Amino acid sequence: MTNKVQIGKTGLYVNPIGLGTNAVGGHNLYPNLNEDTGKELVRTALKNDINFLDTAYIYGPERSEELIGEVLKETGLRSETIIATKGAHKFVGENTVFDNSPAFLKQSVEDSLKRLQTDYIDLYYIHFPDDSTPKDEAVGMLKDLKDQGKIKAIGVSNFSMDQLKEANKDGYVDVYQGEYSLLARDAEKELLPYAVEHNISFVPYFPLASGLLAGKYTKDTAFNDLRANSPHFQAGVFKRNLEKVEELKKIAAEKNVEVAHLVLAWYLAQPAIDVLIPGAKRAEQAIDNLKTLEVSLTAEEIKNISSIFN
């Protein structure tokens, strides 16, 4: 059994390697997803002691939560599983808008509970900020839902520094999720220090920069999905990023570990980061991510990895 860690101050204990599930039923994000493959991914993760699943209403939409709910029902593993989900997207005609109003969040939590076939959600995030709702009021509704036992911890995602401060005015925010990787380090300026100071757990998304930091690609790799528009994958930048990954490969080779596991171990060594949610499309990828827990980094190695990407 893996040693579990607490996510910040939440009282939720997880394997430090979780599973991002946007490829489980996320038909709007990835073409040609197979739902049976997605369910098998979740089943295998749970069987192998990965007990933290990160999903969202917008993955599908709705379908990721539904498939996870089905697997938890069939396996009987709900009580051993920590589920994080998110809401804020609202469809208005042809458009998608964000809504953080207390009434919308309350309804979103109720709808997620139904799709997940559960009576509580371990960690509920406001997925994106809207332009109009005071953030402390939005979080206030989540606090009410927490007091009712419908959610156990409160998260916000993609908030700016000012929005996070407003959201945390009463100290209710437990977890912050935002983009952070060796290729996207803006969070180190303000968000990570604030998280450390306020005992907020920081969960990075895109930790492997859509596979780029896993050392999987060459200069000739072509992309036709959401990676095609990512700034990390644009011609000149992509080439420079591959050169940095080559430096990582040297360190990984010396330690006899894979690049992806080296990178993920680097995040777990950062203050405020307790758990990672690398995505996976297939069961074997989720199992492979667990090898991260076998990588130990010296202070010198942590510094060296950091300096490659400064």
Secondary structure, 3 states (H helix, E strand, C coil): CCCCEECCCCCCEECCECEECCCCCCCCCCCCCCHHHHHHHHHHHHHCCCCEEECCCCCCCCHHHHHHHHHHHHHCCHHHCEEEEEECEEEECCEEEECCCHHHHHHHHHHHHHHHCCCCEEEEEECCCCCCCCHHHHHHHHHHHHHCCCEEEEEEECCCHHHHHHHCCCCCCCEEEEECECCECHHHCCHHHHHHHCCCEEEEECCCCCCHHHCCCCCCCCCCCHHHHCHHHCHHHHHHHHHHHHHHHHHHHHHCCCHHHHHHHHHHCCCCCCCECCECCCHHHHHHHHHHHHCCCCHHHHHHHHHHCC
